[in-house]
Amino acid sequence: MEKYLELIRQSYQGYWNYLQNEFLMQTGWDNYFYGLIAISILVWILELIFPWRKDQKIFRKDFWLDTFYMFFNFFLLNLIVLIALSNTADAYFKELLGKIGLSIGSLQLFDVDNLPKWLGLSLFFIISDFVQWNTHRLLHRVPLLWKFHQVHHSVKEMGFAAHLRYHWMEPVVYKSLLYIPLAIIGGFDAQDVAIVHFFALTVGHLNHANLGWDYGPFKYIFNNPKMHIWHHSKELPVRFGVNFGLTLSLWDYLFKTNYIPKDGRDIELGFEGDESFPQSFVEQELYPIKFKK
């Protein structure tokens, strides 16, 4: 137990030092803090120049709530929960493997360091996106997980910052299910991962933006605003939802969960019963816990 407590302490200290370096711009082009700001401003400008819903206000409904979610979930959530949890779970899992004579290295099918960089990054991106697509489906199908995911679906007007409105339990679920698949394909250089991360962040922001784009023939590969808005539709033809893609729409077309019946610019967003859903950050974070009780 003492070993794990020390690991938690070191995790908090290390992440706090990392945050300070990010804020003070003591890192390179892969600075996540200023990268998030730059991508957010860019997509917001695109919203203002090419608005799909022209009567939607610049500061739409819940703009500031979503902006707070964006920074909380991107940085403070890691400081409060995820870093210590991830490092502790990683150490515990490795210890369990050791007791049966295995190691993380023994689970690897191949090492991406032995592959061309473009191929290694492509594999990392495709595998992680596919696992997250399946995880997203679980969030809609498992009743308790859906209660957590309702925070994201409580958005009533789409805008770039809605991308990162989610309950803190969601990344716990995503990271847990991603752990073993990524362990199997080996480690990655931090700057290489940043390339994939910024790309996925940009596509996610665009998916939630007030933009009427579908990327033409590339819509069958990449998720897009015209497709993703139907994922947030209040009225859907199937119980558990449609269009689960995060960055790639490919999985939805392959597994027949795609649904774009018409132009969805003015459809009502949300879910059944969202009229009584909490409006404040704290109440939204506590809502699934109250439901469980």
N, C-alpha and C positions, 0 to 999 in steps of 0.2 A: 504493500500500500504506500509506503514512504517513497518508493521509487516512482510511482505514478503521480504522487503529489508534487514531487520535484519536477517531473516532466511537465505537469500542468503549469507550474510556476515559470519554468523556462519558456514554455510556449507563449504565455502572456507577455513575458519580458521581451522575447524575440519579436513578436508581432507588434508590440508597442514601438520598439526601435525601428521596425520596418515602416510603420505609419509615419513616424517622425521624418524618416528619410524621404518618403513619398511627398509629404507636405512641403518639405524644404527643397524639393527638386534635386535631391542628392542621388538620383538614379538616372538611367539613360532614357532612350525613346520608349521603353516599356514601362513607363511610370503609369500605374493603374489609376491613380487619383486624377491626374491632369488628362489622362487619356479618356476617362469617363466624361470629364467636363467638356473636352474638345468634341467628342462624338455627339454628346447631347446637344451642344450648341449648334453643331452642323445640321443635325436632323431637325432641330427646332426651326432653324432658318429655312430648311426645305419645306417644312409645314407652312411657314408664313408666306413663302413665295408660291407654292403650289398646293393650296388647301383643297382638300377633297370636299369637306363640308364647309362651304364658304361662310355660313352663318355661325360657325363655332368660334367662340371667343379665343383671343390669344392666350389668356389665362383661363383655360376651360375649367369645368367643374372638377374639383379635387386636384388641381394642378399642384398646389403647394404640398398637399398630403403626399402625392406621388413623388414629388421632388425629395421630400424627407425620407420616404421609403427607399428611394434610389440610393441615397448616401448611407442610410442606416444599414441596409441589406448588403451594400457593396463593401463597406469598411467596418462599421461598428459591430455588426453582427459577428463578424469573424473574431473581433477582439473579445466580445462577451462570451461567445459560445463555441464557434466552430473550430478554431485553431486548436484549443485545448482538447476538445472532443475528438477531433480527427487524429491528432498526435497520440492521444491515449489509446484510442481504438486501434491505431496502426501498431503500436507497441504491443498491445494485448494480443492482437491477431498473430503477430510474428512469434510471440511467446508460445501460443497454442500450437502453431505449426512446428516449432522447435520440439515440443513434447512428443510429437509423432514422427520426428526425424525429417521434417521438411523445412524449407525456407522459401521466401518470396522468389528468390532466384530459381529455385527448382520448378516453380509454377510457370515460368516464362516460356512461351512457345518460341519466341525469337527476341532479339535485342534490336530496338530501332536504331541504335548507334551503328549497327552493321549495314543499315540500309541507306540509300540516297536520302538526303534530308527531305526532299519534296515527297518521297514515298512514305517515309516515316510520319511526317506531319499529316499527310492525307489519311493514313490508317488511323492515327490518333483522332483526327476530326470525325471520320466516318463512324468509327466504333463508338466514340463517346456520344455522338448525336443519335445513333440508333438506340443505345441504352437509355438515353434521356427521352427519346420518343416513347419507348415502352414504359418508362417511369411515369411520364405524363399521362398515359392511358390509365395507369394504376391510380393516379390521383383522382381520376374521374370515376373509377369503378369501386374503389374501397370506401365505404361510407365515412370512416373516421378521416382518411386522407382527403376526401372531398371537402370535409368541413374546414380543413386547413387551406385547401385550394380555393375555397369560396372567397377568400380575401382577394385573390387576384381577379376573380370573376365579378367582384363587386364594382368594378370600373363601369361607369355609365356613359362616359365620353372618352373616346380613345385619343391618346396623345403619347409621344415618345416615352415620357417618364412612367407611364402605366406598365411598361415592360418589367420594371423592377418592383412593382407593388406585389409582394407575396409574404406569406407568413414565414416566420423563422424556421419552422419545422420542414419546409419544403427542401431547402438545401441539405438538411440532414438526411432526408430520404434519397435525394439525387446522389449525394456524395457516397452514401453507403452502398448503393447499387452499382456505382461506377468503380468502386475500389478494386474489386477482383478483376474485372475485364481489363482495366488499365495496368494492373500489376502483371497480368499475363503477357502484355506486349512490351514491358520494360519501361525504363525511365526516360525522361525527356529534359532537354535543356530549358531553363526557365524562359529565356528570350524566345525560343521556338514556340513554347506553349502560349506566350503572349500574343504571337501572330494569330493563332487560332482563336484565342480569347477575344481579341479586339474585333476580329471578323464576325464572330458570333454575336458580340455585343451590338455591333452596327446593324446587323440583320434584324436582331431582336427589337432594337429601337425603331427601325423602319417598319417592322410588322405592326407595331402599335401606333405609329404616327398617323396624323390626319393627312394621309396621302392616298391617292387612288391608283396606285401602281400595281402591276402584276408581272412585270419584267418580260412580257412577250413569251417566246418559246422557253425561256429559262424558268417560267413559273412551275414547270413540272419537276424542277430540280430544287429551286430555292423557295422557301416560304416567303410570303409577300403580304402587303396590307389588304389587298382585295380578298385574299384567301383567309387570312387570320381573323378578320373581323367576324367571319361566320363561326369561328371557334367561340367567340364571345356572345353570339346571338342568344337572346332569351328564349326564342322558340326554335327548337331543332327537331329533325325528323326521327332521331334515335335517342334513346335514353341517356347514353353515356357520352354523347358529344361527337364531334367531328374535327378534322383538320388539327391533329395533335403535333404536327411538326414544329420543332423549335427553329433550327436554321434551315434544315432541308425539308422540302415538301415531298420529296421522293418517296419516303416511307408511306405517306398517306395514299399516294397513287398506286404503289405496289400492293398495299394491303387493303385497299378499297375503303379507306376511311375519309376520303376526300369528299367535299361537299361545297359547291359554289353554284346554287340554283339560279342566281340573278345578281345584279349589282346590289351590293349590301351597304351602300353608303349611308342610308337612313334607317337601317333596322334598329330595333330596340336591343340594347345590350343588358347583360346581367343574367340572373337565374330566378327560378320560381321562388317567391317569398323574399326577394331581396329588398322589398320595401321596409322590412323590419330589421335589416342588417345594420350593425353598428356603423357609425360615421367617423369616429375618431380612431387614431392609431392604437391607443392603449386598449380600447374596447374591441377592436378587430383582432388584436393579438390574443386577447383573453377569450374570445368567442368560442373557439373549438374546445377549450378546456371546460367552459361552462356547459357546452353541449355534452361532453363526455360524462360529466357528473349527472 
